[in-house]
Amino acid sequence: MHTLSQEQIRGLADLALDALAAGVDVTETTHAAIARQPFEVMERAGLALPPVLLVERIERSVRGQVYNSLRAAHRAAAALNDAAWRLL
């Protein structure tokens, strides 16, 4: 069995963190595009009444908070990873 060096392990950890960040961005973009579709239909049908617009604003706000929380968790994980490597 091949043993990985500390540099290789650190590289893998960094790669995983980068992939996580990219995944959050892609997922948020996809989520936003899908969530927007019903509101676009309502706008085209002339049904974008104040309650509909309010629901859309709430959805955007909640979605933004969720993805901002995921990014904050990612930053915390990256900081912990860096701190752990500095201790070695």
N, C-alpha and C positions, 0 to 999 in steps of 0.2 A: 504494500500500500504506500502511496506517495504522500508525504507529509508536506503540508503547505507552510510557507514561510509567513512571518508576521506581515510582511509587505503584501503578500498575496491575499491574506485574510482581510487586511485593511482595504485593499482594492475591491474585494468582493463586497465588503460592508458598504463602501462608498457607492459602488455600482447599484446595490440594492436600494440605498437611500435615493439615488438619482432616479431609479426606475419608479419608486414610489411617488416621488414628486411629479414626474411626467404622467403617471397614471392618474393622479388626482386632477391634474390640469385637463387631460383628455376626457375624463369622466365628467367633469364639471361642464365642459363645452358641449358634450353630447347631451347631458341632462338638460342644459339650458335650451338646446335646439328642440328637444322632444317636448319639454314643458311649454314652449312658446307656441306650438302648433294649434292647440285648441283656442288660444286667444286670438291667433291670426284668423282662424275660421270665423270666430265671433265678430271680429273687426270687419271682415269682408261681407258678412251678412248684416252688418249694421246693428249688431247686438252688443257692442262694446260699451255697455251702460256702466254707470259708476260702480255698482256692486262687482261687476266683472273686472273692472280696472283695479278695484281694491284687492280682489283675490289675486290678481296677477302681481300686484306690488308686494303682497304678503308672501306669495310663493317665491319671488325673487329675493326677498329679504331673508327668509328662512333658508333658502338654498345657499345664499351668500354666507350666512352664519355657519352653516354646516361645513362648507368647503374651507372657510377661513379657519375653523376649528381643526380640520384635518391638516391644514398647512401648519398650524401652530404645533400640533402633535408631531408632525414631521420635523419641524425645526428643533423641538425638544429632543427628539430621538437622535438627530444629527449632532446636537450639542453634547448629549450623553456619550455618543460614540466617540466624538473627538476627545472628550475628557477622559474616557476610559483608555484611549490610546496614549494620551500624554502620561498616564500613570505607569505605563509599561516601559 
